[in-house]
Amino acid sequence: MDKPLPIPPDTRVVDISEFKKTAFVPTLENKIDNGKNTIYTPSFLFAWKRLKTTINRPIKVDASKEPFLALINKSESFQGSIEDAELHDSVFVMDDGIKVSSFFSKSLPFVQSFDKLEHPLLFSNQKVSSYGINDNFTELAGKVEILYYKNDNCFVIRLETRDTDEIILAKGMPYENSLGDYVKTIARLREVGKKENRNKVNSWKYHFNIIDSLAIPVIKFNIKDEYDKMIGENKFSTVDIHWKILAAEQQTFFLLNKDGAAISSSSTVAAVTPAPLPQPKLSPKRLVFDSPFIVVLKHKSVAYPYFVARIVNAELMLKEK
């Protein structure tokens, strides 16, 4: 597949209120709801950063009154996640305020498209479309890198793309308080995997064999959310000026299917001022994402990702009858 993945024309923007089990978070540090899908991109943090540079004065947020905004204002985990050339900003300066928007899009086609699996995958008691390796083992086995493998319920893999960016999928992670904690856990397990892979006793776990299986659900959404907690009077101050936030919005499109991943995310902020073990027996590995898992997209050389999703239900997956 040589062309970037396009945004399907039938992908309408849906308000997040229509998704009862999905939530956006503006930072990797926000506490997450264990029962919901949780979606993060750094576009809102880049918009907030541009707002601060446009105001060009130190911004003060009272964390005791505005903990949500305070977390956004101090977050640094987005730095470097998107290259300058990939980020597009627009700034409108009005007499009494500023409106800032930030946007980025990425297309990560796989080196080779995976097989569409004939039978639906059962995820959270719902049949969903999936892809993986079926007929084309010889061509596709080398496109899956097992970064960590404990068992069929706890593992981390990387799918090879045409870009230098990474698509990482992690299943069976222990519950964490934030997506940032999941990113750290995955990084730690990757180091464990590197050590295990050097040990002949465990090296079989890090090669995709013909007896292994791979099944990944198709994910597709285009969601818009407004961070209501930020809207209102006296949300932050600069010197002796108090600012009112009029808008704090984020829209994110994401597609992950047999051909690769595509993401676009835009955010807008508007503010005004009124002024050693025994040799194991080789056994088949079942890399099937049929229970909660994490999706991470990032530059290989950068610690912080530009997309993280924790998927715990089938609300965002392509359904099958």
N, C-alpha and C positions, 0 to 999 in steps of 0.2 A: 504494500500500500504506500504510494508515493505522495499522495495529496493529503493535506491536513484534514482532520475530521471536521465536517461542517456542523453547524447547529441545525438540527432538523427543523423544517419550516412549520411543522405542526406543534412545536413546543411553545405553548402560550405561557405567559407569566401568570403565576398563581400566587395569591396572597397566602402568607404562612398560616393565617387563621383557618384555612381549609385543611390543614394538616394537624391533626390533634396529637400526633406522636412524634413531631419533629420540631426542633428549635435551632435558631441561629445563635452563635456567640461571637462577639466582636473581637475577643482576644483568646489566646491559648490558655490564659490563666483563669477565665471565668469558670465558676463551679457549674457542673453539668448535672442534668437529671438522668438518673440511671435507667429510667423507663422510656427515654426518648432518643430518636436519632438526633445527633448533634453535629451541626455543620459550621465550619470556620473557614474563612479566607481573610487575608490581611488588608483587603481593599478599604475597609472602614478605618483601620489604623493609619493607612497612608493618607486618607482624606483628612483625618484629624491632625496628622502631622503637618499637612499643607496648610490647614487652617491656622495652626500655631505659628508657622513661619510667616504667614501672611499678616497676622496680627503683629508679629515681631515684638512681643512683650511677654514676660513670664506669665504663664497662666496658673492661677491658683484654684484648686478644687478642694472644698471641705469634705474630706473622706467620711466624716461622721454623718453628714447630711446627704452626700451624693457618692456612696460607695461604688456604684456601677460606673459612673463617669470617672471617678478617681482611678479605678483600675485601668480604664482605657488611657487616661492621661499619662500614667507611669509605665505602661507596657512597652517593652523593648524587644519582645520576641518576634516581631515582624521584620526587624531590620535585616536587609540583605536577602530576604526571601524572594523578592522580585527584582530583577535587574532594572536599572534606570530606563533603558531603551524599551522595556516591556510595559512600563507604567505610563499612563496618560492622565494628566491632570487638567482641570479647567477651574479658573477662579473668576468669580464675579464680585467686584467690590462696589457696594452701594453706599449711599450717604450715611446710613446708620448701621450697616452690617456687611457680612461677607457670606457668600455661598461657594462652597468648594465641592468638586466631584473628582473621584479617582476611579480609574478603570484599567483592568488588564484582562487579557485572554491568552490561553495557551492551548496548543493541540499536541498531544503525545500519541501518535500512531505507533502501534506495535511493529516490531521488525517484520513479523508475519502474523496475519490474522489467525486467531484461535478458532477452533471448531465450535459451531453452534451445536449445543447438546440437544439431542432429540427429545429426551424426556424432561419435563419441568423439574426444577429443584424445589424441594419443600423447605421453606424458610418461615419460621414462626407460624407454622400450620397453614401457610399459604403457598400455592403453586406459583412459581415465578420463572421467567426465562433465564437461561444460563448459558455459559460458554466454558470451554476448557480444552481438554485434549481427548480426542476420540479416535479418529481415523488417521490423523497425521502425526503420530508419535515421533517418527524419525525427524521430521522437520521442526517440531514444536518443543520437544523435550529440552533442548538446549536454551530455549527462550524463557525458561522458568528457573530462577535461582532460589534455592531453599537457604534462607539466611539463618533460620533457627528452627529446630524441630524437637519438641518434647514428646508429643504424641499427636494423634489425629485431632485432638481437641485443643491443642496449643502449639501454634507454629507461626512463622513469619516467612513470607516469600517476596521476591521481587520479579516483576514482569519486564522483560527487555523491550525498550522503546527505541525508536530511531533517533531520539534526542539524547542529550546527556542527562536529562531529568529522570527521576525515579518514580515508578509506581510500586508502592509497597502495600501489601495486604497482610494484616496480622489478626489471627483468630485466637480466642481463648485467653485474652489478656485479663489479669485480675482487675477488679473495679478500681478506678482512680477517680479523684475529685475533679480533674480537669483534663482537657485534651492535651495540654502541655505535658502533664504527667504521663499520659500514654506515649507521647513522642519520646520522652526520656526512657520509659520502660522498653520500648522497641529498640532504641539505640543500645541499651544495656544488653538486651538479648542478642542483638547482632554481634556484639563482642564475644558473648558466650558461644555463639555459633561458630565464630572464627576459630576459637580455641578447640572446640569439639571436632571441627572439620580436619584439624591437623592430627587428630588421634585416630588411628586406624580402626579402633574399636567402635567409634561413633561415626566415621566418615560415610558409611552407607546412608545415613540419614540426610546427607546433603547432596545427593544425586537423585535426579528424577528418573526412576526406572520404569521399564515397560509394564511392571505389575502395579504401578502407582496410578492414582486418579486425580484429576483436577476439575473442579466445578466452581464457577464464580457467578453470582447473580448479576444480571444487567441492572444498572442504576441509571435513572434519567430524571432530572427535575429542573425546573426553572422557577425559583421562588423569590418573592419579594417580602421583606420584613421592615418594620419601622421599630426602632428602639424607643418605645414610649417612655421608658424610665429617664431618658435624656431630655425630653421635651418639657419646656416650661421656663419660668422666670428665675433669675439669679442662680444659674447653674454653675457658672464659674466667673472669675474676676481677673482683671488685669490692672495692676496698680489700684486705683480707686474706682474703676469702672466695672459695673456688673453686667453680665451678658445673659441674654435670653436665647435659648436654642429653639428654633422654629421647626427644623427638620433634621432627622437622623435616620437615614434609610439605607438599605442594602439589598441588592438583587444579585442572585447567583444562579448561573446555569451550570449544570454538571452532567456529563455523560460518560459512562464507563461500560463498554461493550466489547465484543470479540475483536474489534478493530483497534481499540485503544481508548484513550481518555481525552475529553475536551472540557475546558472550563472557561467561563467568562464571569467576571464579577465587577460590579460597579457600586459605589457608595457615595452618598451625598450628605453633607453637613451644612446647615445654614444657621447662622447665629447673628443676632442683632443686639445692640446695646441701647437702652432708653437713655440713654447716655451710657580412680581406675576400676573398670568393671570386666566381667567375663565377656568373651567374644559373643555378641548377640547373633541370633538367627535372623537372616534377612527376611523381613516381612513387608507386605505392601503398605504404603502410606496413602491415606485417604485425605487429600487436601481439598475438602469440600466446605465451602463457606455457607453452611446451612444454620448457623447460629451467630450471635453478635460478633462483629468484626470491625476492624479499623482500616480506613483507606488514607494513605499519606502520599501527597505529591510534593516533590521538592527537587531543587538543584542538588546534584551529587556532592558538590563541594561546600554546600551551605548547611548549617545546622538546623535552621528554622524552615519549616515547610510553608508553601503558599496555599495548600488545601489539606484539611484534615476532616474526616467524617467518621463518626462512630455509628454504625448501623446496627440497630437492635430489633427492628421490625421490618415488615415488607411494604410499608407505606410508600416508599420512594422507588420500588422495583417495578419492572415491567411484568404485568400479570399475565398468566396463562389460564385458560379454562380447562 
